[in-house]
Structure formats: structure tokens, C-alpha cells
Amino acid sequence: MEKEEIEGYSIAEAVAEARRCLNCPKPLCRTGCPIENDIPAFNHAVSLGNFGDAFSIISQRSNLPAICGRVCPHENQCEGHCVLNKAGKAIHIGKIERFVADFEADAKLAKDNKIQKIEGKVAVIGSGPAGLTVAGDLARKGYEVVVYESESEPGGVLLYGIPEFRLPKDVVRRTTKKIEELGVKYITNTVIGRDLTVDELFKDGFDAVFIGTGTALAKSLDLPGKDLTGVIQSNYFLRMVRLYQDGNVEKTEVPVEEGDNVVVIGAGNVAMDACRTAVRMKAASVTVAYRKTEEFMRAAKAEYEGAIKDGVSFKWEHAPVEFVGENGRVTGLKCQTPEGEVVLPANKILLAIGSRPAARILSTTEGIDADESGYVITRQRPYGMSTRRGIFAGGDVVHKPATVVLAMREAKKVAVGISEFIEAKKLLGE
């Protein structure tokens, strides 16, 4: 299995880094964290060597600390808001959080108090960041929670969309197991809208349903040559690499092979994951083409720097206009640049220009309204409920593709809304 790119802290390093925290009276790091983790408190606990206490503090706000500690864009959030950041000496909060989560997993420090079960049954569709957050929060409150996942194991985009060098799969599996230990049940290889409908879930006795399916459909570029062999969605490529690494498909199923010349279109985090994974699949050359200048790049700075280090070439102000090909196979990408048209040679072109929600659930369920792009419309009270009573939604399926922690922030608010809805049902004797 591929080695994790960024190494974690030792005990001594974590304690030393936590001791640098100034414990500000108005901690900007906390306001910079989308889920408002009590960063000074867990830093203080780590500085004293109280790692179990630190994990308990983090767990009050997060079900996914080992994941957030690795993949959050810390430079834009907690660390970017740290008062020491202006001097270029921000506390490495992400690495401390990751250390605490990993230490707890190795030492098994956390003792979840016996959860008092209460009446109420919730179905969660999708087991990405939003689904896992809702499942964990509601299970801790004592509700019965069942998570439905279309893949063969839970984890969603965390497992099938983020490469191993950024987020080891054993970390994701450890996290889903921890949530399962709260009493959450996973039902895999089940597509809601095909194998089961939402109406059938209600008939099975669920009080509420949460849609956390993310944005499963990748956007295409409607350009001449779009149907040429070798024009591939980055999400598909990343998923096939994951399945190959797990031994579930042959290497020949991975659409990028050793010696390929690859062009990736886009400059978000998926584009960075795709280009860096192509390097690891031993492509001969990997180039990223982006229609705007570097300042408009949506990817995290650390991911971009990692791609540069991997040898990826970046072509700014290269707007794709045509997929060029011969005999039905792609041979290059024609782009418009400020100097005129150029063709970037490639026998594989990976699209990473965004994604949108699949319509499978909405098309098989009456009463759920969506906007013109297919994103579920939700209300403020109870937070996250769709236009159909008892059906809630959160994460990317509502708020458009974002980061793991932003999906978690919204999901935490929706979990409260679901709880309020179920308690109101009980009061009304429904």
C-alpha cells in the first residue's frame, strides 16, 4: 500500500507544537473552523500530555478527526486564522488533531459512555462526510440509525474519491467502524431509488430520511470530439484506482496506464488528486490545463505544491475548445490561449470540472423540490428538511461541491433538525 505523503507527529513533536498555542481569549482559529472545534482546549490538553482528554474535546464537535486532520484545507481555515499566521508561524492544528485521533486509535483511550436508546429511527442515504456526521450525531443521541451505501463498503468520497497518499483507507475504515460502534448499521451495495425507494423506507418504520448522496454525476465538456476514446472523468479514474488497489479489479481496468501522456482539465482539488494519481500510475507526462490564471485556482495551496513536486506541468489561461483525435482515439486537447490556439498532446484526457447531484432519489420520490441544477431545496426550520415532510438533505447535494468539513458543518445542523422533527412527532403522538 502506498505510503502516506505527509508524516504524522511523534508524541514529543505534538506536545511541543501544542505548547506553542497562545490560548487566545478570542480564538480566531476556532472561528476559522467551520465546525467551531474547541482548538485551544484540545491544544492545551495535548500540551499536558492528556491525549484522551484532547480526543474527548475534539469528539464533541467532530466524528471524523483523523480525516479532517489530513484533508481539511487548514491554511484557509483554522491555521489561516491563527494569530501567529501573519508571522508565518501558525500552529499546525491539523497535524495535532490527526495525532490525537491516531493516538486514540492505537491506544484505544476513548470510552464512549453507554448510549441511552430513545425512540426514533432514521435512514441515512450515503456514507460520505455528511452521512457519517448525521449518523454519528444521531446515534449518540440514542436514535436507531441505518446507513444505506451503494458501494461495497461505507466511506463514500472519502474511500473512493481521495487518493491513498492523502487519506489512507485504513483511516477511513477505522472511522466508519467507530461510528458503527455507536450502534449505526450499514447496508451496502444498495442504491436508493433503484433497489429501494424512499417511500419503502417510510413503510419500514423510519421516522426521517436523510439524503447525503453528494454530487455523484461528473460534469462533461460539450466540445467537438467529446466522445473520443481516452476522454475520461477524473472521478471514474480515481474510483478505479481505489478498486484496483483493493484487489477488486485488474490493473487493465484503470484507464490511465504506464507511459500515457495525460492532460487534466480543471484546477480544483479533484484535478490535483487526478493529476497526482496519474503520476503514481506511471504516466509519461501529466499536464493540467486551466482556462483562468493561477490566482483563480480552487485547489488547496498544499495540493498544488504537491503536484508541482510530483512533476506535473501547469498550463494557465488554456481554455479547451476541442478534443483532437485520430481513428476514434484522442490525441490532444486544442486550447485557446492569449497567444492563439495550441494543441496539448495527450492520449488520455481527464475531466475535473465539477459535479452535480444524481436525480435517482428525486425522480423516484414525490414532493422533493430541487433547483434548476438538481440541488435539493431545504428549509431553515426544522433545519435541512426538504419540501417533503420527514425527508432531510445536507452536504454537497444541497450546497454544491465543497470540502469535507463544510459538508460536516451543515450535516451537524441537519442532525439537530432531524432530532427536533422526531421529538415533535412524539409530542404529537404520531
C-alpha positions as CSV (number, residue, x, y, z in Angstrom):
1,M,0.0,0.0,0.0
2,E,1.3,3.5,-0.9
3,K,3.0,5.4,1.9
4,E,1.1,8.4,3.3
5,E,2.7,11.6,1.8
6,I,2.7,13.7,5.0
7,E,4.1,12.0,8.1
8,G,2.3,12.5,11.4
9,Y,3.8,13.9,14.7
10,S,5.6,11.9,17.3
11,I,4.4,12.4,20.9
12,A,7.2,14.8,21.6
13,E,6.5,16.8,18.4
14,A,2.8,17.0,19.1
15,V,3.3,18.2,22.7
16,A,5.9,20.8,21.5
17,E,3.6,22.1,18.8
18,A,0.6,22.3,21.1
19,R,2.7,24.2,23.7
20,R,3.2,27.0,21.1
21,C,-0.5,27.8,21.3
22,L,-1.1,31.2,22.9
23,N,-4.6,30.2,24.2
24,C,-6.1,33.4,22.9
25,P,-9.1,34.8,24.8
26,K,-10.8,35.2,21.5
27,P,-9.5,32.3,19.5
28,L,-9.7,33.2,15.8
29,C,-8.7,29.6,14.9
30,R,-12.0,28.4,16.3
31,T,-14.0,30.9,14.3
32,G,-12.0,29.8,11.3
33,C,-13.1,26.2,11.8
34,P,-16.4,25.5,10.1
35,I,-17.5,23.2,12.9
36,E,-16.0,25.5,15.6
37,N,-13.8,22.9,17.2
38,D,-12.5,24.0,20.6
39,I,-8.9,24.2,19.3
40,P,-7.3,26.0,22.3
41,A,-8.8,23.4,24.7
42,F,-7.5,20.4,22.8
43,N,-4.2,22.1,22.2
44,H,-3.9,22.7,26.0
45,A,-4.8,19.1,26.8
46,V,-2.1,17.8,24.3
47,S,0.5,20.2,25.8
48,L,-0.1,18.5,29.1
49,G,0.1,15.0,27.6
50,N,-3.6,14.4,28.2
51,F,-4.4,12.9,24.9
52,G,-7.6,11.1,26.0
53,D,-9.0,14.5,27.2
54,A,-7.9,16.0,23.9
55,F,-9.8,13.3,21.9
56,S,-12.9,13.8,24.1
57,I,-12.8,17.6,23.4
58,I,-12.5,17.1,19.6
59,S,-15.2,14.4,19.6
60,Q,-17.7,16.9,21.0
61,R,-17.7,18.6,17.6
62,S,-16.4,16.0,15.1
63,N,-17.0,12.4,14.2
64,L,-14.1,12.4,11.7
65,P,-11.0,13.9,13.4
66,A,-8.5,11.5,11.7
67,I,-9.9,12.5,8.3
68,C,-10.2,16.3,9.0
69,G,-6.7,16.3,10.4
70,R,-5.5,15.1,7.0
71,V,-7.7,16.6,4.3
72,C,-9.1,19.9,5.5
73,P,-7.7,23.0,3.8
74,H,-6.2,24.1,7.1
75,E,-4.3,27.1,5.6
76,N,-7.7,28.6,4.7
77,Q,-9.5,27.7,7.9
78,C,-8.1,27.2,11.5
79,E,-4.4,27.7,10.7
80,G,-5.1,30.6,8.3
81,H,-6.9,32.4,11.1
82,C,-4.3,31.7,13.8
83,V,-2.8,34.9,15.1
84,L,0.7,33.6,14.5
85,N,-0.1,33.1,10.8
86,K,0.8,36.7,9.9
87,A,4.4,35.9,11.1
88,G,4.3,32.7,9.1
89,K,4.4,30.6,12.3
90,A,0.8,29.3,12.6
91,I,0.2,26.4,14.9
92,H,-0.1,23.2,12.9
93,I,-3.6,22.5,14.2
94,G,-4.4,19.8,11.6
95,K,-1.4,17.7,12.4
96,I,-2.2,18.0,16.2
97,E,-5.8,16.9,15.5
98,R,-4.5,14.0,13.4
99,F,-2.0,13.0,16.1
100,V,-4.8,12.9,18.7
101,A,-7.1,10.8,16.5
102,D,-4.3,8.3,15.6
103,F,-3.0,8.1,19.1
104,E,-6.5,7.3,20.4
105,A,-7.0,4.6,17.7
106,D,-3.7,2.9,18.7
107,A,-4.1,3.2,22.4
108,K,-8.0,2.9,22.5
109,L,-8.3,5.7,25.1
110,A,-11.8,6.8,24.3
111,K,-14.6,5.2,26.3
112,D,-17.9,6.1,24.8
113,N,-20.4,6.2,27.6
114,K,-23.2,3.7,27.3
115,I,-25.7,5.4,25.0
116,Q,-29.3,5.5,26.3
117,K,-31.5,4.4,23.4
118,I,-34.5,6.5,22.7
119,E,-37.5,6.1,20.3
120,G,-36.9,7.2,16.8
121,K,-35.5,5.6,13.6
122,V,-33.5,7.4,10.9
123,A,-32.4,6.2,7.4
124,V,-29.2,7.9,6.1
125,I,-28.6,7.6,2.4
126,G,-24.9,7.9,1.6
127,S,-21.9,7.4,3.8
128,G,-19.6,10.3,2.8
129,P,-18.8,13.1,5.3
130,A,-22.4,14.4,5.6
131,G,-23.9,10.9,6.0
132,L,-21.4,9.8,8.6
133,T,-21.7,13.0,10.5
134,V,-25.5,12.8,10.7
135,A,-25.3,9.1,11.6
136,G,-22.8,9.6,14.3
137,D,-24.6,12.6,15.9
138,L,-28.0,10.9,15.9
139,A,-26.6,7.6,17.2
140,R,-25.0,9.5,20.1
141,K,-28.4,10.9,20.9
142,G,-29.8,7.4,21.1
143,Y,-31.7,7.1,17.9
144,E,-31.6,3.9,15.7
145,V,-29.7,4.8,12.6
146,V,-29.3,2.8,9.4
147,V,-26.9,4.0,6.6
148,Y,-27.5,2.9,3.0
149,E,-24.5,2.9,0.7
150,S,-24.4,2.0,-3.0
151,E,-20.7,0.8,-2.9
152,S,-19.5,-2.4,-1.3
153,E,-18.3,-0.7,1.9
154,P,-19.0,2.6,3.6
155,G,-17.0,5.8,3.2
156,G,-18.3,7.4,0.1
157,V,-16.0,10.0,-1.4
158,L,-13.6,9.6,1.5
159,L,-12.9,6.0,0.4
160,Y,-13.4,6.2,-3.4
161,G,-12.5,9.8,-4.3
162,I,-9.5,10.8,-2.2
163,P,-6.2,9.1,-3.1
164,E,-4.3,6.8,-0.6
165,F,-1.3,9.2,-0.4
166,R,-3.6,11.9,1.0
167,L,-6.0,9.8,3.1
168,P,-5.1,6.1,3.8
169,K,-8.1,3.9,3.5
170,D,-7.4,2.2,6.9
171,V,-8.1,5.6,8.4
172,V,-11.5,5.8,6.7
173,R,-12.3,2.2,7.7
174,R,-11.3,2.9,11.3
175,T,-13.6,6.0,11.3
176,T,-16.6,4.1,9.8
177,K,-16.0,1.3,12.4
178,K,-16.0,3.8,15.2
179,I,-19.4,5.1,14.0
180,E,-20.7,1.6,13.7
181,E,-19.7,1.0,17.4
182,L,-22.1,3.8,18.3
183,G,-24.9,1.4,17.1
184,V,-25.1,2.6,13.5
185,K,-26.0,-0.2,11.0
186,Y,-24.5,-0.1,7.4
187,I,-26.4,-1.7,4.5
188,T,-24.0,-1.7,1.5
189,N,-24.5,-2.5,-2.2
190,T,-27.9,-0.8,-2.0
191,V,-29.0,2.0,-4.3
192,I,-31.9,4.0,-3.0
193,G,-34.1,4.8,-6.0
194,R,-33.3,1.5,-7.6
195,D,-33.2,-1.3,-5.0
196,L,-35.4,0.5,-2.5
197,T,-37.4,3.7,-2.7
198,V,-37.7,6.4,0.0
199,D,-41.4,5.6,0.3
200,E,-40.4,2.0,1.1
201,L,-38.1,3.2,3.8
202,F,-41.0,5.1,5.5
203,K,-43.1,2.0,5.2
204,D,-40.3,0.1,7.0
205,G,-40.9,2.4,10.0
206,F,-38.3,5.1,9.6
207,D,-39.3,8.4,11.1
208,A,-37.0,10.5,9.0
209,V,-34.7,10.1,5.9
210,F,-31.5,12.0,5.3
211,I,-30.2,12.4,1.8
212,G,-26.4,12.7,1.9
213,T,-25.6,11.4,-1.6
214,G,-23.3,14.2,-2.6
215,T,-22.7,15.1,-6.2
216,A,-22.4,11.7,-7.9
217,L,-22.5,12.9,-11.6
218,A,-19.4,14.4,-13.0
219,K,-20.0,17.4,-15.4
220,S,-18.9,16.9,-19.1
221,L,-17.4,19.3,-21.5
222,D,-19.7,19.6,-24.6
223,L,-16.9,20.2,-27.1
224,P,-16.1,18.6,-30.5
225,G,-14.5,15.2,-30.0
226,K,-16.1,14.6,-26.6
227,D,-16.9,11.0,-27.5
228,L,-13.3,10.1,-28.5
229,T,-11.8,7.1,-26.6
230,G,-9.5,8.4,-23.9
231,V,-11.7,11.3,-22.7
232,I,-12.4,10.1,-19.1
233,Q,-14.0,11.5,-16.0
234,S,-11.5,12.0,-13.2
235,N,-13.9,10.6,-10.6
236,Y,-14.1,7.4,-12.5
237,F,-10.3,7.2,-12.8
238,L,-9.9,7.7,-9.0
239,R,-12.5,5.2,-8.2
240,M,-11.0,2.5,-10.5
241,V,-7.5,3.1,-8.9
242,R,-9.1,2.6,-5.5
243,L,-10.8,-0.7,-6.6
244,Y,-7.5,-1.8,-8.2
245,Q,-5.5,-1.1,-5.0
246,D,-8.0,-3.1,-3.0
247,G,-7.7,-6.0,-5.4
248,N,-11.3,-5.8,-6.7
249,V,-10.4,-5.1,-10.3
250,E,-7.5,-5.9,-12.6
251,K,-4.9,-3.1,-13.4
252,T,-6.2,-3.2,-17.0
253,E,-9.5,-1.7,-15.7
254,V,-7.6,1.5,-14.6
255,P,-8.0,4.0,-17.5
256,V,-4.5,5.5,-17.2
257,E,-1.6,3.2,-18.0
258,E,2.2,3.4,-17.7
259,G,3.6,5.6,-20.4
260,D,0.4,7.5,-21.1
261,N,0.5,11.3,-21.9
262,V,-2.2,12.7,-19.7
263,V,-3.9,16.1,-19.7
264,V,-6.2,17.0,-16.8
265,I,-8.8,19.8,-17.3
266,G,-9.6,21.8,-14.2
267,A,-7.8,23.2,-11.2
268,G,-9.8,22.1,-8.1
269,N,-8.9,19.5,-5.6
270,V,-10.2,16.7,-7.7
271,A,-7.9,17.8,-10.6
272,M,-5.0,17.8,-8.1
273,D,-5.9,14.3,-6.9
274,A,-6.3,13.1,-10.6
275,C,-3.0,14.5,-11.9
276,R,-1.0,13.3,-8.9
277,T,-2.6,9.8,-9.1
278,A,-1.8,9.7,-12.8
279,V,1.9,10.3,-11.9
280,R,1.7,7.4,-9.5
281,M,0.2,5.2,-12.2
282,K,3.5,6.0,-14.1
283,A,2.1,8.2,-16.8
284,A,5.0,9.5,-19.0
285,S,3.7,13.1,-18.7
286,V,1.0,14.9,-16.8
287,T,-0.3,18.4,-17.6
288,V,-3.1,20.4,-16.0
289,A,-4.9,22.8,-18.3
290,Y,-6.9,25.6,-16.8
291,R,-8.8,28.4,-18.5
292,K,-8.1,31.1,-15.9
293,T,-4.9,32.3,-14.2
294,E,-3.3,30.7,-11.2
295,E,-5.0,33.1,-8.7
296,F,-8.4,31.6,-9.6
297,M,-7.3,28.0,-8.9
298,R,-9.7,26.4,-6.5
299,A,-7.4,23.7,-5.2
300,A,-5.7,24.0,-1.8
301,K,-2.3,25.5,-2.0
302,A,-0.7,22.4,-0.4
303,E,-2.2,20.2,-3.1
304,Y,-0.9,22.4,-5.9
305,E,2.5,22.5,-4.3
306,G,2.4,18.7,-4.0
307,A,1.5,18.4,-7.7
308,I,4.4,20.6,-8.7
309,K,6.8,18.5,-6.6
310,D,5.4,15.4,-8.4
311,G,6.5,16.9,-11.7
312,V,3.0,17.9,-13.0
313,S,3.1,20.7,-15.6
314,F,0.5,23.6,-15.4
315,K,-0.8,25.5,-18.4
316,W,-2.7,28.6,-17.3
317,E,-5.1,30.5,-19.5
318,H,-5.6,27.4,-21.6
319,A,-9.3,27.3,-22.4
320,P,-10.3,23.9,-24.0
321,V,-12.1,24.3,-27.4
322,E,-11.8,20.8,-28.9
323,F,-10.7,17.2,-28.2
324,V,-8.4,16.3,-31.1
325,G,-8.3,12.7,-32.3
326,E,-7.4,10.1,-34.9
327,N,-9.3,6.8,-35.7
328,G,-11.7,7.4,-32.8
329,R,-9.0,7.9,-30.2
330,V,-8.0,11.2,-28.5
331,T,-4.5,12.6,-29.5
332,G,-4.6,16.0,-27.9
333,L,-6.5,18.9,-26.4
334,K,-6.9,22.1,-28.5
335,C,-6.9,25.2,-26.3
336,Q,-7.4,28.9,-26.8
337,T,-4.6,30.9,-25.1
338,P,-3.8,34.6,-25.1
339,E,-1.2,33.9,-27.9
340,G,-3.7,31.9,-30.0
341,E,-4.6,28.2,-30.4
342,V,-2.3,25.4,-29.2
343,V,-2.7,21.6,-29.0
344,L,-1.6,19.8,-25.9
345,P,-0.6,16.2,-27.0
346,A,-2.4,13.6,-24.9
347,N,-3.7,10.0,-25.3
348,K,-5.7,10.4,-22.1
349,I,-7.7,13.5,-21.0
350,L,-9.2,13.6,-17.5
351,L,-12.1,15.9,-16.9
352,A,-12.2,17.5,-13.4
353,I,-14.6,20.4,-14.0
354,G,-17.1,19.8,-11.2
355,S,-20.0,17.5,-10.5
356,R,-23.8,17.6,-9.8
357,P,-26.3,15.5,-7.9
358,A,-27.8,12.4,-9.5
359,A,-31.6,12.5,-9.9
360,R,-32.3,8.9,-8.9
361,I,-33.8,9.6,-5.5
362,L,-35.7,12.7,-6.6
363,S,-37.1,11.0,-9.7
364,T,-38.5,8.1,-7.6
365,T,-39.8,10.2,-4.7
366,E,-42.7,12.7,-4.9
367,G,-42.6,16.0,-3.2
368,I,-38.9,16.8,-3.1
369,D,-38.2,20.1,-4.9
370,A,-34.8,20.9,-6.4
371,D,-33.3,23.9,-8.1
372,E,-32.6,24.1,-11.8
373,S,-29.2,22.4,-11.3
374,G,-30.7,19.5,-9.3
375,Y,-29.7,20.6,-5.8
376,V,-32.2,19.8,-3.1
377,I,-34.1,22.8,-1.7
378,T,-34.2,22.8,2.1
379,R,-35.7,25.0,4.8
380,Q,-34.4,26.6,8.0
381,R,-36.9,25.1,10.4
382,P,-36.5,22.3,11.1
383,Y,-33.1,22.8,9.6
384,G,-32.4,20.8,6.5
385,M,-35.9,19.5,5.8
386,S,-36.8,19.3,2.1
387,T,-40.2,20.3,0.7
388,R,-41.4,16.9,1.7
389,R,-42.1,16.3,5.4
390,G,-39.6,14.0,7.1
391,I,-37.1,14.0,4.2
392,F,-33.9,15.9,5.0
393,A,-30.8,16.7,2.9
394,G,-27.3,18.1,3.6
395,G,-23.8,18.3,2.3
396,D,-22.9,18.6,-1.4
397,V,-26.4,17.5,-2.6
398,V,-27.7,20.8,-1.1
399,H,-24.7,23.2,-1.0
400,K,-22.8,22.3,-4.2
401,P,-19.4,20.6,-4.0
402,A,-17.4,21.8,-1.0
403,T,-14.8,20.5,1.5
404,V,-15.2,17.6,3.9
405,V,-15.6,19.9,6.9
406,L,-18.1,22.2,5.2
407,A,-20.3,19.2,4.5
408,M,-19.9,18.2,8.1
409,R,-20.9,21.7,9.4
410,E,-24.2,21.6,7.5
411,A,-24.8,17.9,8.4
412,K,-24.4,18.7,12.1
413,K,-27.1,21.4,11.8
414,V,-29.3,19.0,9.9
415,A,-28.9,16.3,12.6
416,V,-30.3,18.8,15.1
417,G,-33.2,19.5,12.7
418,I,-33.9,15.8,12.4
419,S,-33.9,15.3,16.2
420,E,-36.3,18.3,16.6
421,F,-38.6,16.8,14.0
422,I,-38.7,13.4,15.6
423,E,-39.3,14.8,19.1
424,A,-42.1,17.0,17.7
425,K,-43.7,13.8,16.1
426,K,-43.5,12.1,19.5
427,L,-45.2,15.0,21.3
428,L,-48.0,15.0,18.7
429,G,-48.4,11.2,19.2
430,E,-47.6,10.4,15.5
